[in-house]
Amino acid sequence: MPNLTIDLGFNKRSQLKLKAIAKHAGVMAKELEALADELEEIDQAIECPHCGSFEVSTYMTDHVQPYQLKCDKCNRLVDVAE
């Protein structure tokens, strides 16, 4: 019988969620709140349109905008509207 391959089509956000679930699996109910918070953070994470990283930080500036978003991986500015 030939090997069967299934493509689940997971994106980066889904992979991060699965890792969070695996990290918190088997813990007490109090820890489930930490899992829910982490999953919420993943849903709210901003993806860098340049490199696809979710490592985007907010920093203060003295320019026209009070803050800017910058990718920690590729070091480029991230426009939320992109």
PyRosetta script that sets phi, psi and omega in degrees:
from pyrosetta import init, pose_from_sequence

init()
pose = pose_from_sequence("MPNLTIDLGFNKRSQLKLKAIAKHAGVMAKELEALADELEEIDQAIECPHCGSFEVSTYMTDHVQPYQLKCDKCNRLVDVAE")
pose.set_psi(1, 131.5)
pose.set_omega(1, -179.9)
pose.set_phi(2, -69.5)
pose.set_psi(2, 157.4)
pose.set_omega(2, 177.6)
pose.set_phi(3, -67.1)
pose.set_psi(3, 141.7)
pose.set_omega(3, 178.7)
pose.set_phi(4, -102.5)
pose.set_psi(4, 129.6)
pose.set_omega(4, 179.1)
pose.set_phi(5, -118.4)
pose.set_psi(5, 134.2)
pose.set_omega(5, 178.0)
pose.set_phi(6, -122.2)
pose.set_psi(6, 125.8)
pose.set_omega(6, 176.6)
pose.set_phi(7, -97.1)
pose.set_psi(7, 112.7)
pose.set_omega(7, -177.9)
pose.set_phi(8, -84.1)
pose.set_psi(8, -13.6)
pose.set_omega(8, 176.0)
pose.set_phi(9, 66.2)
pose.set_psi(9, 40.0)
pose.set_omega(9, 179.2)
pose.set_phi(10, -75.0)
pose.set_psi(10, 135.2)
pose.set_omega(10, 173.2)
pose.set_phi(11, -96.3)
pose.set_psi(11, -179.7)
pose.set_omega(11, -177.2)
pose.set_phi(12, -60.4)
pose.set_psi(12, -39.8)
pose.set_omega(12, -178.7)
pose.set_phi(13, -65.1)
pose.set_psi(13, -41.7)
pose.set_omega(13, 178.4)
pose.set_phi(14, -63.9)
pose.set_psi(14, -39.6)
pose.set_omega(14, 178.5)
pose.set_phi(15, -63.7)
pose.set_psi(15, -41.5)
pose.set_omega(15, 177.9)
pose.set_phi(16, -63.7)
pose.set_psi(16, -39.1)
pose.set_omega(16, 178.7)
pose.set_phi(17, -64.5)
pose.set_psi(17, -42.7)
pose.set_omega(17, 179.0)
pose.set_phi(18, -63.7)
pose.set_psi(18, -39.0)
pose.set_omega(18, 177.0)
pose.set_phi(19, -63.8)
pose.set_psi(19, -40.5)
pose.set_omega(19, 178.7)
pose.set_phi(20, -64.3)
pose.set_psi(20, -41.7)
pose.set_omega(20, 178.6)
pose.set_phi(21, -63.4)
pose.set_psi(21, -45.1)
pose.set_omega(21, -179.8)
pose.set_phi(22, -62.7)
pose.set_psi(22, -37.9)
pose.set_omega(22, -178.7)
pose.set_phi(23, -65.5)
pose.set_psi(23, -34.8)
pose.set_omega(23, -175.0)
pose.set_phi(24, -100.3)
pose.set_psi(24, -2.6)
pose.set_omega(24, -176.7)
pose.set_phi(25, -62.8)
pose.set_psi(25, 140.9)
pose.set_omega(25, 175.8)
pose.set_phi(26, 80.7)
pose.set_psi(26, 14.2)
pose.set_omega(26, -179.3)
pose.set_phi(27, -102.0)
pose.set_psi(27, 170.6)
pose.set_omega(27, -178.0)
pose.set_phi(28, -70.2)
pose.set_psi(28, 166.5)
pose.set_omega(28, -176.1)
pose.set_phi(29, -57.9)
pose.set_psi(29, -33.6)
pose.set_omega(29, 179.3)
pose.set_phi(30, -60.0)
pose.set_psi(30, -37.1)
pose.set_omega(30, -179.8)
pose.set_phi(31, -73.8)
pose.set_psi(31, -19.9)
pose.set_omega(31, 178.4)
pose.set_phi(32, -63.9)
pose.set_psi(32, -30.8)
pose.set_omega(32, 176.5)
pose.set_phi(33, -65.4)
pose.set_psi(33, -38.5)
pose.set_omega(33, 176.6)
pose.set_phi(34, -63.2)
pose.set_psi(34, -39.5)
pose.set_omega(34, 176.9)
pose.set_phi(35, -62.7)
pose.set_psi(35, -46.5)
pose.set_omega(35, 179.8)
pose.set_phi(36, -60.4)
pose.set_psi(36, -40.7)
pose.set_omega(36, 178.4)
pose.set_phi(37, -64.0)
pose.set_psi(37, -42.0)
pose.set_omega(37, -179.7)
pose.set_phi(38, -66.4)
pose.set_psi(38, -39.7)
pose.set_omega(38, 177.6)
pose.set_phi(39, -64.5)
pose.set_psi(39, -38.2)
pose.set_omega(39, 177.4)
pose.set_phi(40, -64.1)
pose.set_psi(40, -42.1)
pose.set_omega(40, 178.0)
pose.set_phi(41, -61.2)
pose.set_psi(41, -38.6)
pose.set_omega(41, 178.4)
pose.set_phi(42, -64.4)
pose.set_psi(42, -41.5)
pose.set_omega(42, 178.4)
pose.set_phi(43, -63.9)
pose.set_psi(43, -33.7)
pose.set_omega(43, -177.7)
pose.set_phi(44, -88.5)
pose.set_psi(44, -7.3)
pose.set_omega(44, -176.6)
pose.set_phi(45, -62.4)
pose.set_psi(45, 145.4)
pose.set_omega(45, 178.0)
pose.set_phi(46, -97.6)
pose.set_psi(46, 129.3)
pose.set_omega(46, 179.2)
pose.set_phi(47, -94.2)
pose.set_psi(47, 131.8)
pose.set_omega(47, 178.0)
pose.set_phi(48, -66.7)
pose.set_psi(48, 123.9)
pose.set_omega(48, -179.9)
pose.set_phi(49, -72.9)
pose.set_psi(49, -11.9)
pose.set_omega(49, -177.6)
pose.set_phi(50, -88.7)
pose.set_psi(50, -44.0)
pose.set_omega(50, -175.2)
pose.set_phi(51, -123.8)
pose.set_psi(51, -8.5)
pose.set_omega(51, 177.8)
pose.set_phi(52, 85.3)
pose.set_psi(52, 2.6)
pose.set_omega(52, -179.4)
pose.set_phi(53, -73.5)
pose.set_psi(53, 149.5)
pose.set_omega(53, 173.6)
pose.set_phi(54, -98.1)
pose.set_psi(54, 9.8)
pose.set_omega(54, -179.8)
pose.set_phi(55, -90.8)
pose.set_psi(55, 70.9)
pose.set_omega(55, -179.2)
pose.set_phi(56, -111.0)
pose.set_psi(56, 126.9)
pose.set_omega(56, -177.6)
pose.set_phi(57, -111.8)
pose.set_psi(57, 151.7)
pose.set_omega(57, 175.1)
pose.set_phi(58, -99.6)
pose.set_psi(58, 135.3)
pose.set_omega(58, 176.1)
pose.set_phi(59, -140.0)
pose.set_psi(59, 152.1)
pose.set_omega(59, -178.1)
pose.set_phi(60, -78.9)
pose.set_psi(60, 149.4)
pose.set_omega(60, 177.8)
pose.set_phi(61, -137.1)
pose.set_psi(61, 168.4)
pose.set_omega(61, 173.6)
pose.set_phi(62, -109.5)
pose.set_psi(62, 20.4)
pose.set_omega(62, 177.8)
pose.set_phi(63, -84.4)
pose.set_psi(63, -164.6)
pose.set_omega(63, -179.8)
pose.set_phi(64, -61.7)
pose.set_psi(64, -41.6)
pose.set_omega(64, 177.8)
pose.set_phi(65, -85.3)
pose.set_psi(65, 140.2)
pose.set_omega(65, -179.6)
pose.set_phi(66, -70.7)
pose.set_psi(66, -21.5)
pose.set_omega(66, 178.4)
pose.set_phi(67, -149.7)
pose.set_psi(67, 160.3)
pose.set_omega(67, 176.0)
pose.set_phi(68, -136.0)
pose.set_psi(68, 159.2)
pose.set_omega(68, 176.1)
pose.set_phi(69, -105.5)
pose.set_psi(69, 137.5)
pose.set_omega(69, -178.4)
pose.set_phi(70, -138.8)
pose.set_psi(70, 136.6)
pose.set_omega(70, 178.5)
pose.set_phi(71, -76.7)
pose.set_psi(71, 127.3)
pose.set_omega(71, 179.4)
pose.set_phi(72, -73.0)
pose.set_psi(72, -21.0)
pose.set_omega(72, -176.8)
pose.set_phi(73, -85.2)
pose.set_psi(73, -52.0)
pose.set_omega(73, -176.8)
pose.set_phi(74, -101.8)
pose.set_psi(74, -4.6)
pose.set_omega(74, 174.6)
pose.set_phi(75, 64.5)
pose.set_psi(75, 25.5)
pose.set_omega(75, 178.5)
pose.set_phi(76, -104.9)
pose.set_psi(76, 152.8)
pose.set_omega(76, 176.6)
pose.set_phi(77, -69.7)
pose.set_psi(77, 144.2)
pose.set_omega(77, -179.1)
pose.set_phi(78, -116.7)
pose.set_psi(78, 123.9)
pose.set_omega(78, 176.1)
pose.set_phi(79, -93.3)
pose.set_psi(79, 123.8)
pose.set_omega(79, -176.9)
pose.set_phi(80, -61.3)
pose.set_psi(80, -28.2)
pose.set_omega(80, -178.5)
pose.set_phi(81, -73.7)
pose.set_psi(81, -14.0)
pose.set_omega(81, -177.9)
pose.set_phi(82, -69.1)
pose.dump_pdb("model.pdb")
